[in-house]
Amino acid sequence: MNTLKKTEELTFITLGPSGTNHEFVTHNYLKYRGIQTASVHLINNFQLGLSMIADGEADHMVQAAVHPDCADVVAKAHFEYGIHIIDTFISPSKELGILTRRDVKIPKSIALQPATRKYADLNKWKEFVPVNSIMHVAEGLLEGRYDSGLTTVEIAEQYKDVLRIDTRIGTVDDPWIVYGRCRVSNGEIIASPTCSAFADFSMFDGQ
């Protein structure tokens, strides 16, 4: 297995624009792993990310496993690019909510990233606008392209005069995938040796 020296800087890529859960979680992941010599670059789509890793322009890519493109990216990574899943983890998202423009009394349209469709009851909205990022949802909401949007609560806190919070959804514990060129699977399950959910069962003792 090829390894990089500790003095070399690793390049991680994930979905932009700035402010996404992907960026937020990737930085938290690097902190958790204690990886100090790494830079994070934002991309528009994961297909581009696979090409960048294959061409040596990036070392690793982080993707939410609930992202609509995930199954396709996993397959293409493995069979077309020789890129593998090297790590997985669970991380809470930023606090999410349904925000509405203050100048709209009865909202009719709502924008959302398709993966968040089941996060809240959206029956009162008549029109659904699919957007590829929660930050693009926020941008369109501020530009007045739709009445409401499912995005981060912090956006409403930044633009209190423009947006109100209709529903606080909170954080969501999502599964995440890390891609890389070196295959770590040896034909057996690779997982954390301990899991708090099974702490009372002796068969999960980390042995």
N, C-alpha and C positions, 0 to 999 in steps of 0.2 A: 504494500500500500504506500502510495506517495504521500509524504507529509510536508507541510511548509514549516520552515524555521520560525521560531517565536519572534524573531526580529522582523519578519516580513509582515506587511499589512494585508489583512484579508479584505476583500471587497464583497459586501453583501448587497443584494438588490432585492427590492420589494415594491409593492404597488403604491404609486403616488396618486394624487399630488400630496404635498406636505400637509400633515394633519390627519392622515388616514390612520385607522387602527393598525394597518400593516406596518406603517412607520413606527407608531407607538410601541407595538409589540416587539418589533425587531430590535429596537434599542433596549427594551427590557430584557430580551433574550440574551443579547450580548453582555449585558450587565450581570445577568444570572450566571452565565457561563464563565464570567471573568475574562472575557476577550477584550483587551484594551487596545490592541493594535488592529482596528478594523474601521472601515468607512462604510456608510450606508448610502446607496444611490437609489433614487426613485425612478421607476419605469412606468410606461402606460399600459402594458399588457404582459402577461407571463410568457407568451410565445417568444417575444423579444428577449425575455430573460433567459430562456433556454439557449437561444442563439448566442447570447453574450457569454454564458458559461462555456458552451462548446468552443467558442472562439478564443477563450482565455481572457476575456475582458472582465469577467467577474468570477468569484470563487463559489459563492453560495447564493441561494434564493430562498426567501421565506414566503410562504403562502398559507392563508387560512384554508383549512380542509373543507370548510362549508362554502367556499367561493364557487360560483356556478361553473367555472372553467377547470376546477380541480381534477376531475376524473380524466379529462382530455389531456391536461398538462402532465399528469402522472404517466399516462400511457405513452405520450410523445417523448417525454424525458427518457424513459427506459428503452423504448424500441427504436426511436429515431436518432437520439442524441447520445445514448450511453450514459445518461445522467441518472443518478439514483437518489432515493430518499435516504438521508444519512441521520436524521434526528426527527423526533416528534415531541410535542409538549402541549400542555394546556395553559391557556392564559386568559384572564378576563379582558374584556374590551374596555374602551372608554365608556363613560356613562352616555347612554343613548336616550333619545326622546323624540317625540313628534313635535316639530316646531311649526308655527303658523305665522304668516305676516300679520302684523297688528292692524293693517288697513282692510283685512278680510274678516267679515263677521261670520259668514257661513262658508267654510272652505269646501271646495268641490274636487280639486285636483291635489294629488299627493305624489311626490317623487320618492323613490326608494331604491336601494341596491337590492336586486332580486333575492339575495340570500337572507334579507331581513323581513321578507314578506309576512312571515308567521310570528313576528315578534310582538305584535299588538293587534287588537281588533280594529280593522280598517273599514268596517262596513259603512260608515257614514260618508266616506269619500266615493265619488262616482267615477273618477278618472285616475288611473294609475300610470305613472311615468317611470319606466325603468331607467336607472342611471348606474354607471359602472363603478361608482365610488361614493361613499357617504360625504366626502368633501365636495364632490361635484354636485351632490344634492344641495349642500349648503350654498354653494356658489349660485346655482340656479334660483334658489329660494330668495337670496338677497337681490338678485337681478329681476325678480318678479315674474319668473317664467312659470311658476305654479303657486298654488295657495299654501300648501303644507309640504313638509319633507321629514323623512325619518333620518336623523343625523345625530351628531354629538350635541349634548346639552350645552357644552361650553360655547358653541356658536351663539346661542341665544343670550348667554351671559355677556358675550362680547358686543352684541348688537341689541341691547335691551330696548332701544327706541324703535327698532324695526320688527323684531320677532318676539313672540310669546311662546311659552312652553305649554302645549295642550296636554301632553302625556309624558310622564317620566317612565321610561322603560327600565333604566338601570344598566348594569353591566351584564354581559353574557360571557359564560365560560366556553370559549371555542377551542377546538383542536387545531394545531398548527403543524406545518410540514417544513422541513429544511432540506433543500436539495444540494447535491454536490457531485463531483466527478468520481470520487472514490467510493466503491461499494462497501458497505459495512456489514450487510447481512451475510451470515454464514449458513443459511438454511434453517435457522432456528429463530424463535421469537427474541426480539431485542426490546427490552423494556426496563423501566426502573426496577431495581431489586426490591423496593418497598413501595407500598401503597397504603395510605391511611385508611382507605375504605375496607381493607382486609386485615387490619391490624390485630383483630381478635382471632384470626384463623392461623393456626400453627403452620399450615402448609405454605403460607406466604411469609416466611421468616427471613427472606433475603439470602438463603443458602443456595 
